[in-house]
């Protein structure tokens, strides 16, 4: 179902419960969140606060137990699993702390594989993979394999893989967690450049220096949104927690 909202992401009363035997753990307590197109949003909070659960639920990687999530006006949890998977492939990109690269594939093959699985023609997939790798500064590493690359270069391949599908929104879960400070700074600067081109970016991080690059910072604690502020202005944004 489509909604007429101008926001690229709207989460309303999102609730997530994990069950084990007779026990229940509420990971998200009716959380509300709105993200306009082109925003760079950072999400912080202590370990176990619900940051990654939030990303998984609002991106459609995981089901929810209450509320609804609209991505570009589409209620994603009303879709079938197949439809939701197709929507993610067409509209979203994902970057994780673990690079998740296939070590026997070249950088080009790693980036083009998701395109091929999504039905993109082989020649176009190869061209898009090479162009996206050049965009992230790896034009000279097209035929290298992950073990031949530095950690920072591997994360750039992962960024290229997320971008090759031409997503409207990119989710990044601790993308600098496995990098030293210099490599982490390079990756964050790259994400900042992509955001400046209009990409919507939602970044999970524990590092305040990484979060400082964002337009907006929200803080999650015990599955609730406890702070929401615009960075650089000091002006608080509306907090929406159920």
Residue pairs with C-beta under 8 A, 6 or more apart in sequence:
1 74
1 75
1 78
2 73
2 74
2 75
3 10
3 70
3 73
3 74
3 75
4 73
5 70
5 73
6 36
6 37
7 34
7 35
7 36
7 37
7 70
8 35
8 36
8 37
8 39
8 71
8 72
8 168
8 169
8 200
9 33
9 34
9 35
9 58
9 69
9 70
9 71
9 169
9 200
9 202
10 33
10 34
10 35
10 69
10 70
11 31
11 32
11 33
11 34
11 57
11 58
11 67
11 68
11 69
11 70
12 32
12 67
12 68
12 69
12 70
13 30
13 31
13 32
13 66
13 67
13 68
13 242
14 28
14 30
14 31
14 32
14 33
14 54
14 57
14 58
14 64
14 66
14 67
14 68
14 69
15 26
15 28
15 29
15 30
15 31
15 64
15 65
15 66
15 67
15 242
16 26
16 27
16 28
16 50
16 53
16 57
16 62
16 64
16 65
16 223
17 24
17 25
17 26
17 27
17 65
18 24
18 25
18 27
19 25
26 223
27 50
27 53
27 223
28 50
28 53
28 54
28 57
28 64
28 223
29 222
29 223
29 224
29 241
29 242
30 66
30 67
30 241
30 242
31 54
31 67
31 220
31 223
31 224
31 225
31 240
31 241
31 242
32 225
32 240
32 241
32 242
33 54
33 58
33 218
33 225
33 240
34 240
35 41
35 200
35 202
37 168
37 198
37 200
38 195
38 198
38 199
38 200
39 200
39 201
39 215
39 216
40 191
40 192
40 195
40 200
40 201
40 203
40 213
40 214
40 215
40 216
41 201
41 202
41 203
41 214
41 215
41 216
41 217
41 218
42 203
42 204
42 205
42 210
42 211
42 213
42 214
42 216
42 217
42 218
42 231
43 51
43 54
43 55
43 202
43 203
43 204
43 205
43 217
43 218
43 219
43 220
44 51
44 205
44 206
44 208
44 211
44 217
44 218
44 219
44 220
45 51
45 219
45 220
45 221
46 221
47 206
49 220
49 221
49 222
49 223
50 220
50 222
50 223
50 224
51 204
51 220
52 173
52 204
53 62
53 223
54 204
54 220
55 61
55 171
55 173
55 202
55 204
56 62
57 63
57 64
57 69
58 69
58 71
59 71
59 88
59 92
59 94
59 171
60 69
60 71
60 76
60 77
60 79
60 84
60 87
60 88
61 88
63 77
64 77
67 242
68 75
68 77
68 78
69 75
69 76
69 77
70 76
71 87
71 91
71 92
71 169
72 91
72 168
72 169
74 87
76 84
76 87
77 84
79 87
86 118
88 94
89 114
89 117
89 118
89 165
90 118
90 165
90 167
91 167
91 168
91 169
92 165
92 167
92 168
92 169
92 170
92 171
93 161
93 162
93 163
93 165
93 167
93 169
93 170
93 171
94 162
94 170
94 171
94 172
94 173
95 155
95 158
95 159
95 162
95 170
95 171
95 172
95 173
95 175
96 158
96 172
96 173
96 174
96 175
97 173
97 174
97 175
97 177
97 178
98 178
99 146
99 151
99 154
99 155
99 157
99 158
99 178
100 158
101 110
101 146
101 154
101 157
101 158
102 109
102 110
102 113
102 146
103 145
103 146
103 147
104 145
105 113
105 145
105 146
106 142
106 143
106 144
106 145
107 133
107 138
107 141
107 142
107 143
107 144
107 145
107 146
107 149
107 157
107 160
108 126
108 129
108 130
108 133
108 142
108 143
109 129
110 146
110 157
110 161
111 129
111 132
111 133
111 157
111 160
111 161
111 164
112 125
112 126
112 128
112 129
112 164
114 161
114 164
114 165
115 124
115 125
115 128
115 129
115 164
115 165
116 122
116 125
118 165
120 128
128 164
129 160
129 164
130 139
130 142
132 160
132 163
132 164
133 139
133 141
133 142
133 157
133 160
135 160
135 163
136 156
136 157
136 159
136 160
136 163
136 190
137 156
137 190
138 153
138 156
138 157
138 160
141 149
141 153
141 157
146 154
146 157
149 157
150 183
151 178
151 179
151 180
151 183
152 179
152 182
152 183
152 184
152 186
152 187
155 175
155 176
155 178
155 179
155 183
155 187
156 187
156 190
158 175
159 175
159 187
159 190
159 191
159 194
162 170
162 172
163 170
163 194
167 199
168 200
169 199
169 200
169 201
169 202
170 194
170 199
170 200
170 201
170 202
171 202
171 204
172 191
172 201
172 202
172 203
172 204
173 204
174 204
174 205
174 206
175 187
175 191
175 203
176 183
176 184
176 187
176 188
176 205
176 207
176 210
177 206
179 187
184 207
184 210
188 210
188 213
191 201
191 203
191 213
192 213
194 201
195 201
201 214
203 210
203 211
203 214
205 211
211 217
211 231
212 231
214 231
215 230
215 231
215 232
216 228
216 229
216 230
216 231
216 237
217 227
217 228
217 229
217 231
218 225
218 227
218 228
218 229
219 225
219 226
219 227
219 228
220 226
224 241
225 239
225 240
225 241
226 239
226 241
227 236
227 239
228 236
228 237
228 238
228 239
228 240
229 235
229 236
229 237
230 236
230 237
